[in-house]
Amino acid sequence: MPKIMTQKNKPNTVLVIIAMAAEAAPCIEALGLKPEEDVFDRRLPMKAYCGHRGGIRLMLATNGIDPRFGVDQVATQPAAVSAYAAIQRFDPDMVINAGTAGGFKRAGLEIGETVISRDSLKFHDRRIPLAGFDAYGIGSYPCADMVQMAEALGLKTKGISTGNSLDMTPTDLEMIEKNHAAIKEMEAAAVAWVAWTMEKPFMALKTISDFLDSPEKSEKQFSRNLVQAAKNLSCQLTRVLDYLDSLGKS
């Protein structure tokens, strides 16, 4: 099991995994990161950017553009590959999966609001009704206890559930509710699995781009709100890194 990071631990190196270029661009600019070559196998389209934030050495990895379909490599498979390759190369003290997500308005969330993961990261679309495999399908991979940080930054902590579709079926909704999640997205549990396997503390940072309990389709909300959500994400990621950098200082 990975060590659960507490508020007393300052990470010297932090790896940030972001799926889409549009989500990552404001973060890269705000943090002054520069492209880093030869992080990933040349056959993979993933991209890496490196720099420092205070006393933290920082790498931000994006999943890149799919060479066949010409779109961002969203969802769990590329996220897991990005996380594994970047952890192997960078050996971070902490892994953060940052990005946009859908949330429930009934849970008190707002469009553009950024939240921090709580408890464990779970899947809602890996339904395997066989003894032992059912729990494996859900996953329940641990995240670092960042409640004190969330309180200090004025951010909420919420349960997060991961699946490979932007829309949500009635069965997905049932599983998300069973997972006690207020947020639905497409990468966090996959990155959390890799971090757990490789014994790295993990947290997710997600900005709400669409309401799951709205009559309007998620894709329309997402397209309309992506730019502002990404800007808000970059602001809160910077605040999180500054908080982490301050840990242990008198």
N, C-alpha and C positions, 0 to 999 in steps of 0.2 A: 504494500500500500504506500502511496506517496505521502510525504510529510505534509500535513495541513498547515499552511502558512498562517501565522497569527500577525497581529498588528506590530509585534516587536521585531519582526524579521524584515530587513531591507534587502531586496534583491539587487545584486550588482549587475545582472544581465536580465533583460526582459525580451521575450519574443512575442510579437503581436501577429496574429493570423487574421487576415481580412479577405473575404471572398472576392468582392467586386472592385474593379478599378475605380468606379465612381464613388464607392464608399471610402476607399483608401486615399484618394487624391488629396482631400482637405487635411487628412492626418499627416501625410507625407510632407505637405507644405508647411503646416503648423509646427511640425517637429524638426524641420530642416534636414530631412533625411536624404541621402544620396544613393543612387543605384549601386548595387553590389553584384558583381559578376561571379560566375562559377560557384554559386551556392547550390543550385539545383542541377541535376543531370541535364545536359544540353537538349535532350529529347523531350524534356518537360517544359511547358510554357509558363511555369510559376516564375514570379519575379521577387527579388529581395531588395530592400532598402535599409541602409544602416546609418547610425549616428549616435548621439548621446543626448540625454535629457538630464541635466544636472550631473550627478555622479553615477547615473545608470547608463550602461552600454545597451543600445537598443537595436533590434532588428525587426522590421516589418515585412511580412511576406504576403503576397497576394496569390490567388490561385491561377491568375493569368487568363488568356483568351484561348478557347478551344480552337485548335488549328483546323478542325473539320467543319464546325458549325459557326465559327466566328463570333461567339458570344462568351461572356464571362463564365468561367467554370464554377458555377455555384453547386451547392449540395454536398453530401457527405463524402463521396469518394475523393474528389480533388482536395477537400479540406484535410482529410486524413493523410493523404500523400504529402501535402504541403507541410503539415505539422511534423510528420516523421522525418522528412528530409531536413527541415530547418532545425529541429531539435538535435539531430545527428551532427549537423555542421556547427551550430551556435552554442549548444550546451547551456541553455538559459537556466536561470534560477527560478523563473516563473514564466508561464505561458498565458497569454490573454487572447481570447477570441472576441474580436470586436466586429460590429456590423449593425445592420438594420434588422427589424423584426416586426411581426404582427403582434398585437396585444389586445386584450379585452378591455373595452371601455368600462365595463361593469366592475373591473378590478381597480378602478380609480386611476387608470393610466391616461396619458394625453399624447397626441401626435407630437413628435419631436422630443419627448421625454426619454432620458437615458436611465437605464436600470442595471443593477449588478446581480449576477447569479446568486442563488441561495441553495444550500443543501447539496443536491446532486443534479446532474444533467441526465435526462432520459429521452428515449425515443418513443414516438407514438405510432409509427407505421411499420414496426418490425414485429408483426403478430405471428408468433410461433406457438400454437397451443399444444405443446409437448412438454412432458415433465422436465424441468430444468431449463429447457430452451425458452420457455415463456419469460422467465426472469432475465435470461441472457438477452433476449430481444429488447426488453425495456432498457437494460443497461445500468442505469443508476450510478454514473461515474461521479466521484466526489469533486467538489470545488473548494477552493480555499475559503476560510471563514473571513469575510471582508465586511462584516456588519459594522465594526467600529469605523472603518473607512467610509462606508456608505453614510453613516450618521454624520461624520465630520464634513462630508462633501454635500450633504443634503440630498442624497440619492436614495431611491427605494431599492430593496432587494426583493426579487421575485423568482418563483420557480420557472424554469425554461424547459420546453419540450421541442425535440428536433425531428423533422421529417424531410422527405425529399420532394415535396410538392408545395407550390405556392398557395394553392387553394386548400380547402379543408372539407373532408367528407364527414357525414354524421358519425362514422366509426372513429375517424381521427379525433373529432370533438370529444367523444366518449373517453378515448384514451388520454387525451390532454387533461381532461378533468380528473381522471384517475391518477394522473401524474402530478396533480396539485400545481399545475402550471398556469401562469397568467400570460405567458409569452410563447409564441410559436415561431420557429425559425428553421434554418436548413443546414447548419454546420456545427453548432456548439457541442453537442453530445459526441460527435465524431472526433473533434479535436480533444475533448475531455478524455475520451477513451485512449487516444495516443499518449496524452500527458500522463494519465494514470498508469499505463503500461510502462512508460519510460521514467516513472517516479519523479514527475515534475509537478509542482503546485500549479493549479489552474483556476482561472476565473473567466467569466464571460461578461462583456459589456455591450449592451444592446440598446439601440435607439428606436423608438416606435415609429414606423412608417405607415401603418395601416391598422384599422380596427377589425378584429375578427368577428365581432358581433354587430357589424354595420350591414345594412342591406346593400350597400355599394360593394362591388367586387373588389377583392384585395388588389388585383393587378392595376386597376384604375387609381386606387388610393396610393399604391406604391409609386407609380410613375409620377404622380402629382407631387408627392412629398419627399422623394428620394434626395433631391439636392439639399433641401433644408435639413433633413434628418442627418445626412452625411456631415454637414457643417456642425450640427450640434454634437454629433459623435466625436468629431475631432477636438472640440472644446473640452468635452468631458474626459476623453482619453488623456489629454494633456494634464488635466487636473488630477487624474488618477496617478499618472506617472510622477507628478510633483509630490503627491502625498507619499507614494512609495519611497521616493528619494529622501523624504524627510524623516523616515522611520529610524529610530535609534539616535537621532541628533538631539542634543540637549537644548 
